[in-house]
């Protein structure tokens, strides 16, 4: 019967704001809440799929208001009445509806949720793998050094084996002191990951990489040390072979990744679903990276579990994903459904309840 066909009947939006345990500061901004727009896609056969998009004015260039407006005026009209079984055409139509990646991601994640429910399998199986636990690092935002040290000790006591330290936005000498002091407090067995969020020029980054490498600390990588469009700078730093370099804000889609990969400009790429517009483009980026021998990290904005669950699933089923930075799970005051935590370990738990 026509009424039982999987046709998109309605798409509902719900703003979400989840206060953080403490303000989170990077070289670019300070965040006090995980703000997102929940998207519920309803089919004519009664199935409901859930997703969420998180705006980030300094990375994706959107806000809660622009995200909701894009969804209402561009994305939703393009999808109402479409059959979810026409999957490739549906995704093509979605990605063509707007240039705002979090808006695309919010709906695409809901569509993947629907598709998994239609065939009664977990999302991990739909993505081609099995359910498994992933291990995340924990990020220390920029603040007074004693507070950063206190956080580092607390995270280590909770079982975290890798700490991501935000640097940049001030004097290099201060960054070096932060890293050295935190490393000493955390202990020699804790891996360090440094994230400059585009804060340095190429010349500044060259000095930073040289001096950080000289410390001989257990540093996994330096993430996005220079501006997103400074591909030459990334290539220069990678060619120094002193510390691995990771791209984050430089890569939103497959073509961005290919531009860096083709010139061997990075050692790693950070995949975030809010940058890629969801899972389909993320998979293309990861596959391209694997073909060039470049490993990936699955990261996140400060998001709700509605988008973190798919990120965990993606990390779980892709062997080329070497690092996981999904610590937004721990940043909100009130824990949400959908993810089970055990120290740094994340496992997809109870499914999100249908509205």
Secondary structure, DSSP 8 states (H G I E B T S, - for coil): -GGGS-BEEEEEEEEEEEEEEEEEE-SS-EEEEEEEEEEEEEETTS-EEEEEE---TTTT---HHHHHHHIIIIIHHHHTT-BTTSHHHHHHHHHHH-S-HHHHHHHHHHHHHHHHHHTT--HHHHTTS----EE--EEE-S--HHHHHHHHHHHHHTT--EEEEE--SS-HHHHHHHHHHHHHHH-TTSEEEEE-TT-S-HHHHHHHHHHHHHTT--EEEEE--S-TT-HHHHHHHHHTTSS-EEESTT-SSHHHHHHHHTTT--SEEEE-HHHHTSHHHHHHHHHHHHHTT-EEEE---S--HHHHHHHHHHHHH-TTEEEE--THHHHBSS--TTEEEETTEEEE-S-----
